[in-house]
Amino acid sequence: MMVRLHQNARTTPAIRAEIAASSESVACLAARYNVGESTIRC
């Protein structure tokens, strides 16, 4: 199955899985993946 991403998407399903599994702070993850904190919280 091919995943369709928005053309400006900065996260992939693999990155979202890493974020979900991480115990690091929201701020740290946002800086690492160059996304907003609200993206990390979703």
LUMTIPA-386804 format. One record per residue (C-alpha): residue in three letters; residue number from 1; x, y, z. Coordinates in steps of 0.2 Angstrom, whole numbers. Each point is the difference from the previous one (the first is absolute). Layout:
N
{aa->ALA, i->NUM, east->X, north->Y, up->Z}
...
***
This chain:
42
{aa->MET, i->1, east->0, north->0, up->0}
{aa->MET, i->2, east->7, north->17, up->-5}
{aa->VAL, i->3, east->-2, north->14, up->13}
{aa->ARG, i->4, east->-5, north->17, up->-7}
{aa->LEU, i->5, east->8, north->14, up->8}
{aa->HIS, i->6, east->-4, north->19, up->-1}
{aa->GLN, i->7, east->13, north->8, up->-11}
{aa->ASN, i->8, east->6, north->10, up->14}
{aa->ALA, i->9, east->0, north->-14, up->13}
{aa->ARG, i->10, east->16, north->0, up->11}
{aa->THR, i->11, east->-4, north->-17, up->9}
{aa->THR, i->12, east->-3, north->-17, up->-8}
{aa->PRO, i->13, east->-8, north->-15, up->8}
{aa->ALA, i->14, east->17, north->-6, up->6}
{aa->ILE, i->15, east->4, north->16, up->8}
{aa->ARG, i->16, east->-17, north->1, up->9}
{aa->ALA, i->17, east->3, north->-17, up->7}
{aa->GLU, i->18, east->17, north->5, up->7}
{aa->ILE, i->19, east->-9, north->16, up->8}
{aa->ALA, i->20, east->-13, north->-11, up->7}
{aa->ALA, i->21, east->12, north->-12, up->8}
{aa->SER, i->22, east->12, north->13, up->7}
{aa->SER, i->23, east->0, north->6, up->18}
{aa->GLU, i->24, east->9, north->16, up->-4}
{aa->SER, i->25, east->-8, north->17, up->3}
{aa->VAL, i->26, east->-12, north->8, up->-13}
{aa->ALA, i->27, east->13, north->14, up->-2}
{aa->CYS, i->28, east->14, north->-11, up->-3}
{aa->LEU, i->29, east->-9, north->-11, up->-13}
{aa->ALA, i->30, east->-7, north->16, up->-9}
{aa->ALA, i->31, east->18, north->7, up->-1}
{aa->ARG, i->32, east->7, north->-17, up->-6}
{aa->TYR, i->33, east->-13, north->-2, up->-14}
{aa->ASN, i->34, east->-1, north->18, up->-4}
{aa->VAL, i->35, east->-19, north->1, up->3}
{aa->GLY, i->36, east->-11, north->10, up->12}
{aa->GLU, i->37, east->-5, north->-7, up->17}
{aa->SER, i->38, east->-18, north->-2, up->-5}
{aa->THR, i->39, east->6, north->-12, up->-14}
{aa->ILE, i->40, east->8, north->-11, up->14}
{aa->ARG, i->41, east->-15, north->1, up->11}
{aa->CYS, i->42, east->-12, north->-7, up->-14}
***
